[in-house]
Amino acid sequence: MATKQSTYAEASIRVLKGLEPVKQRPGMYTRTDNPLHIVQEVIDNAADEALAGFGRRIALTLHADGSVSVDDDGRGIPFGLHPEEQVPVVEIVFTRLHAGGKFDKGSGGAYSFSGGLHGVGVSVTNALARRLQVTVWRDGQVATLAFAGGDVSEPLKTRPATAGERKHGTQVRVWPDPKYFDSADLPRAELVHLLRSKAVLMPGVSVTLALEKGGETQTWLYKGGLRDYLNQHLTAEPLIPLFEGEQYATGQETENIAEGEGAAWCVAFTEEGVTLRESYVNLIPTVAGGTHESGLKDGLFGAIKGFIELHALAPKGVKLMPEDVFSRASFVLSAKVLDPQFQGQIKERLNSRDALRLVSGYVKPALELWLNQHVEYGKKLAELVIRQAQTRQRAAQKVEKRKGSGVAVLPGKLTDCESRDLNLNEVFLVEGDSAGGSAKMGRDKETQAILPLRGKVLNSWEVERDRLFANNEIHDIAVAVGVDPHGPNDEPDLSGLRYGKVCVLSDADVDGSHIQVLLLTLFLRHFPKLIERGHVYVAKPPLFRVDAPARGKKPAAKIYALDEGELEATLDKLRKEGAREGSWSISRFKGLGEMNAEQLWETTLNPETRRLLPVAYGAAGFGATVQSLTRLMGKGEAAARRELMELHGDAIEVDV
């Protein structure tokens, strides 16, 4: 019996409108274990008003019926008609994805610094709520509006404010819909931490949590900011007084830093106990850290290492690493970034590249000055850091002894790194001597080794293993990495492996892609266990640099783009920020050798800002990967390659 075939036609394509995408796939927009994040979106809006200097109070109430209300004394959401949409603005804010007052960062923008950026904020709250009602006090009027399941259920009504009524502010009451969440309850400890952190980061702003059931109320109002907060939560006595500071750009600083950007921080060093680490960007908690934390780490390490070298405190043979400083540091860090780029919708990690330089540039000189004003404290801290380094080096030496004492003669053109810790070491196989020169100057010589390759490596797909070393480049790669060639079923001796990461670094153009394929062919055919154990990586240098003009509060900047798609997205962003068409200039890198050492470090080598892709077998596994490579690299496969080009040739843009 024939089964009825499902049809696939024009009518099969469904376009999700309004808030439907959120209801269909809530996990793409928020956490679905509980409704805390959708409530946080409302709290963040109230905090952004306070951050902009328009509010001094945020009050959250947990009602007996399971709803949550957030009340602030900010400016109040505008409720007049939007000039283009001809719909009340307050309605747009709660019913349209990617609509809000936080995209315009220019001088006339409503918010210079805000946590809300993706523009899916409270509209997601509304989409996942059974009911949501809004009351706004503004311009002598009171406006009310209610929604059900994301749609307007009670249209906007306005009335004049009465004599004793407040003049400005917003109240949002939301009933989260339990069907979208694993649990309908808000995790109390997380909620308390979130509210308390808002108070810590905004000294002088009172934050209140009230429970309707039981009548319990908690209020947080900090005058002393980060220092008081860190002191209260340390589990051990600090070794030296707390190091704190705060600095923001005045507009006269270097490129890529906008007026008002900067950070406040407080750091404690302890010899024992659990470390406390909390970071925020524009008051948003970044629980997974990010580039601003990397900037703090970089600044602390640079200053302490400089102090130790200045006073010649390090014993012979001790090599300091950033982790030696950071492992015993507790800190609270609050960064202000004009245009923060977060990883994912729930903003747990900051990805903005410039934030590393921003925070490091303020922390390092401040700590250098402090250490040199308090030399005794500096020496105490130096002792702690040196002890950490010695402990780490002893652990690494134990591993070294197990490896045996056989030493191969390393290739002369290898510029090796100083560390012998596989967790830190990496070697870059770099295309060409000129790129190798930039890489040698730009690398971190403690952990990064450079092996320049001359010309294109031999296609080794059909080369016998005992003939491999006739090729100088392949010989040098094998000796530098410290592992002998082997097959997929062999159990090679990996105890001689010298680097935890073997990174292919070639130009971003077609020639570079060819070299990349030849090297990956070598590893798949003759070093498959390195791929299997996750030791092989591909570095992604940018193809373009955009020199962007100043726009609004944003200064002139150099922005790097990986490929054509990223370039187009960068130009779109510049247009939205008010840059005049054609006011930017675009440079295309013809090769890595064109980049100076600083550019190569910032875009491709720095572990905190680079893009490094791990190499692994495809979903179909080792066998299918070998089949594909045979078709691409085998000498007798010309017909198969021709067929492949005829089938898919039109999908490729020729890079001439």
Secondary structure, DSSP 8 states (H G I E B T S, - for coil): --------SGGG-----TTHHHHH-GGGTS-SSSTHHHHHHHHHHHHHHHHTTS-SEEEEEE-TTS-EEEEE-SS----SB-TTT-SBHHHHHHH-TT-SSSS--STT-S-SS-S--SS-HHHHHHHTEEEEEEEEEETTEEEEEEEETTEEEEEEEEEE--TTS-SSEEEEEEEE-GGGSS-SS--HHHHHHHHHHHHHHSTT-EEEEEETTT--EEEE--SSHHHHHHHHH-SS--SS--EEEEEE--S-S-TT--TT-EEEEEEEE-SSS---EEEEETTEE-TT-BHHHHHHHHHHHHHHHHHHHHTT-S-TT----HHHHHTTEEEEEEEE-SS--EETTTT-EE--THHHHHHHHHHHHHHHHHHHHSHHHHHHHHHHHHHHHHHHHHHHHHHHHHT-S------TT-B--S---TTT-EEEEEESHHHHHHHHHHS-TTTEEEEEE-S-----TT--GGGGGGSHHHHHHHHHHT-----TT-----TT---SEEEEE--SSHHHHHHHHHHHHHHHHH-HHHHHTT-EEEE---SEEEEE--BTTB--EEEEESSHHHHHHHHHHHHHTT--TT-SEEEE-S-GGGS-HHHHIIIII-TTT--EEE----TT-HHHHHHHHHHHH-TT-HHHHHHHHHHHGGG-----
